[in-house]
Amino acid sequence: MRYIIIGSGAVGGSIGGRLHESGQSVVLVARGAHFEALRAHGLRLTVPTGTLTLDVPVVAGPEDVELRADDVLVLAVKTQDSVAALDAWAARPVAGGGTAGQRLPVVCAQNGVENERLALRRFREVYGVCVILPSSHLNPGEVLAPCGPCTGALVIGRYGAGTDETARRIADDLEKARFLAPAVPDVMRWKYGKLLGNLANVVEAVCGSAADPAAQDLVARAKAEGTAVLDAAGIACASGAELTELRTGTVDPQPVPGQRARSSTWQSLARGAGSIETDYLNGEVVLLGRIHGVPTPVNAVLQHAAAESVRLGREPGGVTAEELGERIAGATTA
């Protein structure tokens, strides 16, 4: 199997780099300065044992690679970029006939729960991954993955139909590449559980940190709304205890001098990426709340604050938790 990593930032770069290091065939897909740095100098992947310089093949887009029947497409872009990426790859021809959408599996190694639905409209074979992989990508050509002894936990399963042989083969390759990768029949239950944890990302990003009491209160209230809407929708999710148990002793943060992994949402603001995934994290809670009649003022304000920060070009920490609390109080009394 050859792995085409579509989006080679923090998560994609960590997965692609470790797969390449383990002897798997990998192609990274990247853009702009990141592509140029990868092509010129290789991937610099910093892990607890040091910095690896990996000469992984890299391309700028689907037109630069001839797809094979044994390829696996790993989608690791932010959800707001998924449709463009899926459309670009689904129609590409595969050696021996047919298109990628008809013949190749696509693996959604992404936060949120919308990507699999988007992919299934374009690909016959779709796999979800619950990604527990603290990592950062702030500079071109560089990725930080500071956990050990496993780089991350990647819970994988076929979307809509449990697990199968393809999921197990991918899981085996990931296990050989220093990931904990259980193949499960209920991957979306794990992804909904991770969604609740990701509701904190926007607080860290907008406020700069989620550590002070006011920020922690916002996170707790956002998660309480998330739990309420999932209950109202009848959606099962893995508990926080299950997610903690999965990673404890295997995916533990290790000290890397001068480095600190931040949430993907924080990184988007710090890089000035021009977009943010909050619409598919806190926004998912807001959407479900509107469908099922559950008020979600906290997540709605956080969603709006994230979009505002992008629009105004703010760096992380541009709004205080106290300010957000005031906005929420105003929304609930209006």
Secondary structure, 3 states (H helix, E strand, C coil): CEEEEECCCHHHHHHHHHHHHCCCEEEEECCHHHHHHHHHHCEEEEECCEEEEECCCEECCHHHCCECCCEEEEECCCHHHHHHHHHHHHCCEECCCCEHHHHCEEEEECCCCCHHHHHHCCCCEEEEEEEECCCECCCCCEEECCEEECCEEEEEEECCCECCHHHHHHHHHHHHCCEECCECCCHHHHHHHHHHHHCCHHHHHHHCCCCCHHHHHHHHHHHHHHHHHHHHHCCCCCCHHHHHHHHCCCEEECCCCCCCCCCHHHHHHHHCCCCCHHHHCHHHHHHHHHHHCCCCHHHHHHHHHHHHHHHHCCCCCCCCHHHHHHHHHHHHHC
